[in-house]
Amino acid sequence: MAKKKKTLPKDFDTLIEKKDMPALIRVFDTCEPDARGGYGKATALSFHWVPGELVRWLVQNGADLEAVDTYNRTALHRHAMSRSGDVSVLLELGANVHAVDQYGSTPLHFAAGSGFNTAAAEQLIAHGADTQALDGQRQTPLECALTRASNIDLVNLVTLSKMLLKDGDPITQKMKDAITRRGEDFEFHRQNFNKDYLEDTDRALTTLYEMYQVTPVKKRVMHDGVSPITVSGDTWPKQFEELWELLVPSKGPAKTVQGEVVRIAGKVRDEIYRNGGGNWHLDFKKMLDAYLHHLSSGNALDTGTLAELALQVHDIRKSGDAPTDTLNYLCELANRWVLMNPDPVLLDQPDYKR
């Protein structure tokens, strides 16, 4: 009898998608039950959308329910980490809810903090998962969820919080800070958030503020694009921050020239200061050209300042680098020009995509 293969066929995912059980079972005529393949060199039990019928058949035919991939993750980990992952059959067959991967994370850490899979989290807890287990970063499953949640996760984050935050559990400052950050991020992206989900997500955020006893983040109200642009800050950094909140969208160019000069200065500063110029390319150079052009328009900056700025822009374009003082100066001049030109000017479609 020929020795069975230890590697799954490359089209195993395709067979799963087709839900062709006879074809899936025939794979194991020539492959071991614990043959591996795909991401992380996992066994068939870990493949996304693997049919429950095949899971039962494999275990009945010798597959190891606790086999791990290259990250020491079991099938239970892998299915819990997916938003649509189904852990019911694995739990029915006795999968270990306390298994930890190489980073100390349990399946519940993944259900709560990666997949935001509320159904999986509920089932794991019902099967005895430790809600207070600490991963390698000393985080509980709830802390993982609070730290990693994005705006699309906020509704599920309410459900997970109700599961994992029990009466009498302390609400730490770390938790409060995480909720505040979630609120700040949501408000920044509010204007571009999917309108179909805005009401439910807004309601979820309000619930989270109440649950974690956090002062709600002020709702972001963008400038109407028509009224004169005004700020109240008494220093240029405070004014620049106000202008950013008023005029800069969460993605893409601003609607007005005023918003765009603020956005360009801030984007260039962030790319060089925070990212070390790692993504510096032609679009950034085009943005700086536009920035210099805009500051020369309308009530323009004085000729001496523009001449000095042109030299600085030339150096930044060429090197993708600049001292922090120079980067801040770009922001200061953007701020100055906007205050000199408070009446909004609609922006033409730019020739860059950053």
C-alpha positions in Angstrom: 0.0 0.0 0.0 1.4 3.4 -1.0 2.4 5.7 1.7 -0.1 8.6 2.2 0.9 12.2 1.5 1.5 14.7 4.3 0.6 17.7 2.1 -3.0 18.6 1.0 -3.6 19.3 -2.7 -3.4 22.9 -3.8 -7.0 23.0 -4.8 -8.3 21.9 -1.4 -9.8 25.3 -0.8 -11.7 25.0 -4.1 -13.1 21.7 -3.1 -14.3 23.2 0.2 -16.0 26.1 -1.7 -17.8 23.6 -3.9 -19.0 21.7 -0.8 -18.2 18.5 -2.7 -18.1 16.0 0.2 -17.3 12.9 -1.9 -14.4 14.7 -3.6 -13.2 16.0 -0.2 -13.2 12.5 1.3 -11.4 11.1 -1.7 -8.5 13.5 -0.9 -7.8 11.4 2.1 -7.5 8.2 0.1 -4.0 9.5 -0.7 -3.5 12.1 2.1 -3.1 11.5 5.8 -5.9 12.9 8.0 -3.5 15.4 9.4 -2.0 16.4 6.0 -1.2 20.1 5.9 -1.5 23.0 3.5 -2.5 26.6 3.0 -1.7 29.5 5.3 0.3 28.4 8.3 0.6 24.9 7.1 -2.6 23.9 8.9 -4.5 20.6 8.8 -7.9 20.3 7.0 -9.7 20.9 10.2 -8.5 24.5 10.3 -9.5 25.5 6.7 -12.1 28.3 6.6 -15.6 27.0 5.7 -14.6 23.4 6.1 -18.0 21.5 6.3 -18.9 20.2 9.8 -19.6 16.8 8.1 -16.0 16.6 7.0 -14.7 17.7 10.4 -16.6 14.8 12.0 -15.5 12.4 9.4 -11.8 13.4 9.8 -11.9 13.1 13.6 -13.6 9.8 13.3 -10.8 8.7 10.9 -7.9 9.8 13.2 -7.4 13.5 12.6 -5.9 15.3 15.6 -8.4 17.8 16.9 -5.6 19.7 18.6 -3.1 19.7 15.7 -1.5 23.2 15.5 -0.2 25.3 12.6 3.1 27.1 12.4 1.8 29.7 15.0 0.8 26.9 17.4 -2.9 27.6 16.7 -5.5 24.9 16.7 -8.5 24.6 14.5 -10.5 26.2 17.3 -8.2 29.2 17.2 -8.4 29.5 13.4 -12.2 29.4 13.2 -12.7 31.7 16.2 -10.5 34.4 14.6 -12.8 34.6 11.6 -15.8 36.9 11.7 -17.9 34.2 10.2 -16.1 31.2 11.7 -18.1 28.3 13.1 -16.7 26.6 16.2 -19.8 24.6 17.1 -18.7 21.2 15.7 -15.2 21.5 17.1 -16.6 22.2 20.5 -19.1 19.4 20.2 -16.2 17.1 19.5 -14.3 18.3 22.6 -11.8 20.9 21.3 -9.7 22.5 24.0 -11.0 26.0 24.8 -7.9 26.7 26.9 -5.3 26.0 24.1 -2.8 28.9 23.6 -0.8 29.8 20.6 2.8 31.0 20.5 1.7 34.4 21.7 -0.3 33.1 24.6 -3.7 33.8 23.0 -6.7 31.5 23.6 -9.5 30.9 21.1 -11.6 33.4 23.1 -8.9 36.0 22.6 -9.3 35.5 18.9 -13.1 35.4 18.9 -13.2 38.7 20.9 -10.2 40.6 19.5 -9.7 39.4 15.9 -12.9 38.1 14.4 -15.3 40.0 16.7 -17.2 36.7 16.4 -19.9 37.1 19.0 -21.5 33.7 18.3 -18.1 31.9 18.7 -17.3 33.9 21.9 -20.7 32.9 23.4 -20.1 29.2 22.6 -16.6 29.3 24.0 -17.7 30.8 27.2 -20.5 28.3 27.5 -17.9 25.5 27.2 -15.7 27.0 30.0 -13.4 29.4 28.3 -11.6 31.6 30.8 -12.7 35.2 30.3 -9.8 36.5 32.4 -7.0 34.6 30.6 -4.0 36.7 29.8 -2.2 36.5 26.5 1.5 37.3 26.0 0.8 41.0 26.2 -1.0 40.6 29.5 -4.4 41.3 27.9 -7.7 39.6 28.7 -10.0 38.8 25.7 -12.0 41.9 26.5 -8.9 44.1 26.5 -8.0 42.6 23.2 -11.4 43.5 21.8 -11.3 47.0 23.1 -7.8 47.6 21.8 -8.3 46.2 18.3 -11.9 47.2 17.5 -12.4 49.3 14.3 -15.4 51.3 13.5 -17.2 48.4 11.8 -16.8 46.4 15.0 -18.5 48.7 17.4 -21.9 47.0 17.4 -20.3 43.6 18.1 -18.1 45.3 20.7 -21.2 46.1 22.7 -22.3 42.5 22.6 -18.8 41.2 23.5 -18.6 43.7 26.4 -21.9 42.5 27.8 -20.5 38.9 27.7 -17.1 39.6 29.1 -17.6 42.6 31.5 -19.4 41.1 34.5 -21.1 42.9 37.3 -18.5 43.9 39.8 -15.6 43.7 37.4 -13.4 46.8 37.6 -13.5 49.2 34.7 -9.8 50.2 34.4 -8.4 53.4 33.0 -6.9 51.3 30.2 -10.4 50.3 29.2 -11.7 53.9 29.4 -8.8 55.1 27.3 -9.5 52.4 24.7 -13.2 53.5 24.4 -12.1 57.2 24.1 -9.8 56.2 21.2 -12.6 54.2 19.5 -14.8 57.3 19.8 -12.1 59.7 18.4 -11.5 57.4 15.5 -15.2 57.0 14.7 -15.7 60.8 14.8 -12.8 61.4 12.5 -14.3 59.0 10.0 -18.0 59.9 10.6 -18.5 61.8 7.4 -17.4 58.9 5.2 -18.9 56.1 7.3 -21.3 53.9 5.5 -24.7 55.6 6.0 -26.5 52.3 6.1 -24.8 51.4 9.3 -24.3 54.9 10.8 -27.4 54.9 13.1 -26.7 51.5 14.6 -23.0 52.2 15.0 -23.7 55.7 16.6 -26.1 54.0 19.1 -23.5 51.3 19.9 -20.8 54.0 20.6 -23.2 55.8 23.0 -23.8 52.4 24.8 -20.1 51.9 25.1 -19.6 55.3 26.6 -22.3 54.5 29.2 -21.0 51.0 29.9 -17.4 52.1 30.5 -18.4 55.4 32.2 -16.5 57.5 29.6 -17.3 61.1 28.7 -18.5 61.0 25.1 -16.2 62.3 22.4 -17.5 65.4 20.8 -19.3 64.6 17.5 -17.3 65.9 14.6 -19.0 68.6 12.6 -17.2 69.4 9.3 -17.2 72.9 7.8 -20.1 73.5 5.5 -17.8 74.7 2.6 -19.5 78.0 2.4 -19.2 80.0 5.6 -16.0 81.9 6.5 -13.5 79.7 8.2 -12.8 80.7 11.8 -10.8 79.2 14.6 -10.6 80.1 18.3 -7.1 78.7 19.3 -4.6 81.2 20.6 -1.5 79.5 19.1 -0.9 78.2 15.6 -0.7 74.5 16.7 -4.1 74.8 18.3 -5.5 76.6 15.3 -4.0 74.0 12.9 -5.6 71.2 14.9 -9.0 73.0 14.7 -8.6 73.5 11.0 -7.7 69.8 10.6 -10.9 68.8 12.4 -13.0 71.3 10.4 -11.6 70.8 6.9 -9.8 67.6 6.4 -11.8 64.5 5.5 -10.9 61.0 6.7 -9.8 60.0 3.2 -9.1 61.7 -0.1 -8.6 65.4 -0.8 -10.4 68.2 0.9 -13.3 69.9 -0.7 -11.7 73.3 -0.4 -8.2 74.7 -1.1 -8.0 75.8 2.6 -8.6 72.2 3.7 -6.1 70.9 1.2 -3.2 73.0 2.3 -3.8 71.9 5.8 -4.1 68.3 4.7 -0.9 68.4 2.6 1.1 69.9 5.4 -0.1 67.4 7.9 0.3 64.4 5.6 3.8 65.4 4.6 4.8 65.9 8.2 3.3 62.6 9.2 4.9 60.6 6.4 8.4 62.0 7.2 8.2 62.3 11.0 6.2 59.1 11.8 7.0 56.9 8.8 10.5 58.0 8.1 9.6 58.7 4.4 9.0 55.0 3.8 6.2 55.7 1.3 7.7 58.8 -0.2 7.0 58.9 -4.0 5.8 61.1 -6.8 2.4 61.8 -5.3 4.0 63.5 -2.3 6.1 65.6 -4.6 3.0 66.7 -6.5 1.3 67.5 -3.2 4.1 69.8 -2.2 4.0 71.5 -5.6 0.2 72.1 -5.1 0.8 73.3 -1.6 3.4 75.9 -2.8 1.0 77.0 -5.6 -2.0 77.4 -3.2 0.0 79.5 -0.7 1.0 81.8 -3.6 -2.7 82.3 -4.5 -5.4 84.6 -3.2 -4.1 86.6 -0.3 -0.7 85.1 -0.8 2.1 84.9 1.7 4.7 87.6 1.3 7.4 87.1 -1.4 10.2 86.6 1.1 8.4 83.8 2.9 7.4 82.2 -0.4 11.0 82.3 -1.7 12.3 80.6 1.5 9.4 78.1 1.4 10.2 77.2 -2.3 13.8 76.3 -1.3 12.6 74.1 1.6 10.0 72.4 -0.6 12.7 71.7 -3.2 14.9 70.0 -0.6 12.0 68.0 0.8 10.8 66.9 -2.6 14.3 65.7 -3.5 15.2 63.8 -0.3 11.8 62.9 1.2 13.3 64.1 4.5 13.3 67.2 6.6 14.0 68.4 10.2 11.0 68.5 12.5 11.2 72.3 12.7 10.8 72.5 8.9 7.9 70.1 8.9 6.1 72.1 11.6 6.9 75.2 9.6 4.9 73.8 6.7 1.9 73.4 9.0 2.4 76.9 10.5 2.4 78.5 7.0 -0.7 76.5 5.9 -2.4 77.7 9.0 -1.3 81.3 8.3 -2.6 81.2 4.7 -6.0 79.8 5.7 -6.5 82.6 8.3 -5.6 85.1 5.6 -8.1 83.5 3.2 -11.1 82.6 5.3 -13.6 82.5 2.4 -13.7 78.9 1.2 -12.4 78.2 -2.3 -13.5 74.9 -3.9 -10.6 72.6 -4.8 -10.2 71.4 -8.4 -9.6 67.7 -8.8 -5.9 67.2 -7.9 -3.4 65.2 -10.0 -2.3 63.1 -7.0 -4.0 60.3 -5.1 -2.5 60.4 -1.6 
